[in-house]
């Protein structure tokens, strides 16, 4: 299996003493969740997704310029726009 590498610009520090650290994000861990039929499945997977999402957000917010973060949020929302669709009253029974 090949590894895809994505390189983006790092934020500037205010001074040399305040330099922003480079970050390497590895997306390579297998999901270790209970069996789908297990009662803990929903809570365990939700906790895993929340922890992964927070870790990823923390790394990106700490290292990327604000403009990159804004564009990332816009791109993510555009790709998931169907999740935020509001039904019109006449669509209530569909």
Number of C-alpha atoms within 10 A of each C-alpha: 3 4 8 5 7 7 6 9 10 17 19 14 13 9 8 8 7 9 13 17 14 13 12 10 12 9 9 7 6 6 9 9 15 14 9 10 8 10 10 13 14 14 12 15 16 13 12 15 13 12 12 13 12 12 13 15 13 11 16 20 14 16 21 19 17 13 10 16 15 11 11 13 12 12 12 11 13 12 10 11 10 9 9 9 8 8 9 7 7 7 8 7 5 5
